[in-house]
Amino acid sequence: MQNTILRSWRALYRPGLEVLEAQRVAHGWRVKSTLVQAGDDAFSVRYDWLLTPDWRSIHLRLTVFGAHDTTVFIERSGDHSWRVDGNERSDLDGCEEIDISATPFCNTLALRQMGEATQRSFTMLYVPLPSLELRPFTQSYKSLEPRQWRYSSSGANGEFQARLTVDEEYLVLRYEGLFEAVPSTRVLAS
């Protein structure tokens, strides 16, 4: 595994771009990213995410820039419990990991927890952008073939499914209908 990973994704469902850098640090991984979504309800986001060596969230600082700039700090307080801006959030108990709505990066965190399983459901701490109205959200992954997964979820907007293609680091190369990696993305050698 490399010490620094650079990845860019373009949104396919609206004008948008994300540029992400994941860097190995002494206690795991630090992931920094900026994403911009254009259109009628345009906004941008910066996040700084600290992960364990096995890519589980320690904490996330996320700032949304738009009509009203807002920052949220989410930190793991137990295996499946969370603090938000320093306050325990019992309504998020049971959430295994964080999922930010406008980035394909979060799929990496779930897929890395799959182990040898070919199918699994997760309860995620869902972070919808730009609202930041945090809530639990269930999603499932099913292996279709090497580096191909079927993502599915159901919620207020109904059922959703998409095919994901990932690289050897489980970073998304293509998220059917939503995102694709920008071809010039490169991985830096150790």
C-alpha positions in Angstrom: 0.0 0.0 0.0 1.2 3.5 -0.9 1.9 6.3 1.6 0.0 8.9 -0.4 -3.0 8.4 -2.6 -4.5 11.1 -4.8 -7.9 10.7 -6.4 -10.3 13.0 -8.2 -13.9 12.3 -9.1 -16.3 14.1 -11.3 -20.0 14.0 -10.6 -22.1 12.6 -13.5 -25.6 13.7 -12.2 -24.7 17.4 -12.0 -21.6 19.6 -12.5 -19.2 18.7 -9.7 -15.7 17.7 -8.9 -13.8 16.3 -5.8 -10.1 16.2 -5.2 -8.9 13.9 -2.4 -5.6 13.2 -0.8 -5.1 10.2 1.6 -1.8 10.2 3.4 -0.5 7.5 5.7 0.4 9.0 9.1 1.8 7.5 12.3 -1.7 6.6 13.7 -3.4 5.6 10.5 -4.6 7.7 7.6 -5.4 11.4 7.2 -7.8 12.1 4.3 -8.3 15.7 3.1 -10.7 16.6 0.3 -12.4 19.5 -1.4 -15.6 19.0 -3.4 -17.6 21.5 -5.4 -21.2 21.0 -6.6 -22.5 23.5 -9.1 -26.1 24.3 -10.1 -29.1 25.9 -8.5 -28.2 24.9 -5.0 -24.4 25.1 -5.4 -22.1 24.5 -2.4 -18.6 23.4 -1.7 -17.2 21.1 1.1 -13.9 20.6 2.7 -13.3 17.7 5.0 -10.4 16.4 7.1 -10.8 12.8 8.2 -8.6 10.8 10.5 -8.8 7.0 10.1 -7.3 4.1 11.9 -4.7 1.9 10.0 -7.6 -0.3 8.9 -9.6 2.7 7.6 -12.2 3.1 10.4 -13.2 6.7 11.3 -11.6 8.3 14.4 -13.0 11.8 13.6 -14.2 13.9 10.8 -14.2 17.7 10.5 -16.5 18.8 7.6 -17.2 22.4 6.5 -20.0 23.3 4.0 -19.6 26.6 2.2 -22.8 27.9 0.6 -25.7 30.1 1.7 -24.6 29.6 5.3 -21.1 28.3 6.1 -21.4 25.4 8.6 -18.9 23.1 10.3 -19.5 19.8 12.0 -17.0 17.7 14.0 -17.9 14.0 14.3 -15.9 11.7 16.5 -16.2 8.0 17.3 -16.8 7.7 21.1 -17.2 3.9 21.1 -17.3 1.0 18.6 -20.8 2.1 17.3 -21.3 5.4 19.2 -20.6 9.0 18.2 -20.1 12.6 19.5 -21.1 15.5 17.3 -19.5 18.9 18.2 -18.6 17.4 21.6 -22.0 16.1 22.4 -22.9 12.4 22.7 -25.6 11.5 20.1 -27.5 8.5 21.3 -29.8 8.7 18.2 -26.7 7.7 16.2 -25.9 4.6 18.3 -25.4 1.5 16.2 -23.9 3.4 13.3 -20.8 1.6 12.1 -19.2 4.2 9.9 -19.8 7.7 8.4 -21.3 8.2 4.9 -21.2 11.7 3.4 -23.8 12.0 0.6 -21.8 13.8 -2.1 -18.6 11.7 -2.3 -17.9 8.2 -3.4 -15.0 8.0 -0.9 -17.3 6.7 1.8 -17.9 3.5 -0.1 -14.2 2.7 0.5 -14.8 2.6 4.2 -17.6 0.2 4.0 -16.0 -2.1 1.5 -12.8 -2.3 3.5 -14.9 -3.6 6.4 -16.3 -6.4 4.3 -13.4 -8.9 5.0 -14.2 -12.2 3.2 -17.9 -11.5 3.1 -19.6 -11.3 -0.3 -22.6 -9.5 1.0 -23.2 -7.2 4.0 -25.5 -4.5 5.3 -24.2 -1.5 7.3 -25.9 1.1 9.4 -24.1 4.3 8.5 -24.0 7.7 10.1 -25.4 9.6 7.1 -24.3 13.2 6.5 -26.5 14.7 3.8 -25.1 17.7 2.1 -25.5 20.6 2.3 -28.0 20.2 5.2 -25.9 18.2 7.7 -29.0 16.7 9.2 -27.2 13.6 10.6 -29.2 10.4 10.9 -28.7 6.6 10.7 -29.0 5.1 7.2 -28.9 1.4 6.1 -27.0 0.4 3.0 -25.9 -2.9 1.5 -23.1 -4.2 -0.7 -23.0 -7.4 -2.7 -20.0 -8.7 -4.6 -20.7 -9.2 -8.3 -17.2 -10.1 -9.5 -13.7 -9.0 -8.6 -13.7 -5.2 -7.9 -17.4 -5.0 -8.8 -20.1 -4.4 -6.2 -23.8 -3.7 -6.1 -24.7 -0.9 -3.7 -28.3 -0.7 -2.5 -30.2 1.4 0.0 -33.7 2.5 0.8 -35.0 5.6 2.4 -37.3 8.6 2.1 -36.5 8.8 -1.6 -37.3 5.1 -2.2 -35.1 2.2 -3.3 -31.7 2.9 -4.9 -29.1 0.6 -6.5 -25.9 1.2 -8.4 -22.9 -0.8 -9.6 -19.5 0.2 -8.2 -16.2 -0.5 -9.8 -13.2 -0.1 -7.4 -9.4 -0.3 -7.6 -7.0 -2.4 -5.5 -7.4 0.1 -2.6 -11.2 -0.1 -2.7 -11.4 3.5 -4.0 -14.3 4.0 -6.5 -13.3 4.2 -10.1 -17.0 4.3 -11.3 -20.2 4.7 -9.4 -23.0 4.0 -11.8 -24.8 7.2 -12.8 -23.2 9.3 -10.0 -19.4 9.5 -10.1 -16.3 8.5 -12.1 -12.6 8.9 -11.3 -10.8 11.5 -13.4 -8.4 9.5 -15.6 -5.4 11.7 -14.7 -5.6 10.5 -11.1 -2.4 8.9 -9.9 -1.0 7.0 -6.9 2.3 8.2 -5.5 4.9 5.6 -4.8 6.0 5.0 -1.2 
